Structure formats: structure tokens, C-alpha cells
Amino acid sequence: MASLGIIGSAMSAPPRRRIFVSYHHGGDQWYYNEFSRVFHDSYEAVYDNSLERQIDSDNTAYVMQRIRDNYITGTSCTVVLIGGQTHQRKYVDWEIRATLDKQHGLLGIVLPSHSRGTEGKIVVPDRFQHNVVTGYASYVFWENLNAQTLALALHTAASASSTMIDNSMPMKSRNG
């Protein structure tokens, strides 16, 4: 009878949502570490641990397949930490592309270190921006992030209609 109580309590605990976190390792590692620390109990954050070091290949199709199979599959949403140089990173673009290929949710978190363009607009990766325009992707600001805003934003991202996905851009071939 005691084992039934354990099973019952284990069944009542909701599973942690698995999310993939894409970010510029050279510039935004501290924000990833903080995000992971704060939200560890609520979400299982899967991250790439710098794909450039993990996947040693110049074959773009192979790298994309590895991103889809080893990092995106099994998650429901990709969170892009948007810092000052994120828009210049080819692997961030490839991770967004793989996310859209899988029709998973796409959410950006604008970091305090973000860049602004000449018109004062936040600079984000082009593929991400195209999906903000269609209504498929959205973003929240780091300063406004808490458990409630993140849960709502992830739910909204994972529920977006895949008919709004725009994945038509060519893949970024290099950083910068």
C-alpha cells in the first residue's frame, strides 16, 4: 500500500518541459548559466554546449541532421537568448532553422546586452525576425522574466500554428 502512495505522488508531479536553449557562447554564457539556475526546477534546458566543438564537420547537411536529432528532437520549444552578437552567429541560425523544421515553438529572450539598429529596433537573428513578423515567434525581455511570464511565453510559443512558419531564408554560411 505504501508503494501505491509513492506511485500516486510521482504521477501527480507534472513533467518538466524540455526546451532547447540557443545562444552565443562567447558573449552570453553568463545569461545561460543564470537562466538555467533560476528555472532548473521547472524546465529541463537542453543546450548545445557549443556545437562548433561538438560537431566537427564542414558538411552542412550532416550538422543540421545532428542538431535536429541530438538537440531539438524531444523538446517542445527553442529559447533563443538574444544578446549583442547573437544575430551574427551561424549556429544560432541553424538551430532556429532546425527548430522550425520540427515545427517546435520559438521564443526569444532579449538580454540586457542586446544590440539596437540604426532605427532603434532590437537586432535579432534574421530567421527569428521573419517568424516574429508572421506571428509564429515572439520575445520577452530578460528584465521582465519570471516563472509566470516564462511559462506563459513558452505555452504560447509551443501552441503557435505551424502555418505561420517562415523558414525560406538561405542558411547563414558564416559568422559575422
C-alpha positions, 0 to 999 in steps of 0.5 A: 500500500505504501508503494501505491502512495509513492506511485500516486505522488510521482504521477501527480508531479507534472513533467518538466518541459524540455526546451532547447536553449540557443545562444552565443557562447562567447558573449552570453554564457553568463545569461545561460548559466543564470537562466538555467539556475533560476528555472532548473526546477521547472524546465529541463534546458537542453543546450548545445554546449557549443556545437562548433566543438561538438560537431566537427564537420564542414558538411552542412547537411550532416550538422543540421541532421545532428542538431535536429536529432541530438538537440531539438528532437524531444523538446517542445520549444527553442529559447533563443537568448538574444544578446549583442552578437547573437544575430551574427552567429551561424549556429544560432541560425541553424538551430532556429532553422532546425527548430522550425523544421520540427515545427517546435515553438520559438521564443526569444529572450532579449538580454540586457546586452542586446544590440539596437539598429540604426532605427532603434529596433532590437537586432535579432537573428534574421530567421527569428525576425521573419517568424516574429513578423508572421506571428509564429515567434515572439520575445520577452525581455530578460528584465521582465522574466519570471516563472509566470511570464516564462511559462506563459511565453513558452505555452504560447510559443509551443501552441503557435500554428505551424502555418505561420512558419517562415523558414525560406531564408538561405542558411547563414554560411558564416559568422559575422 
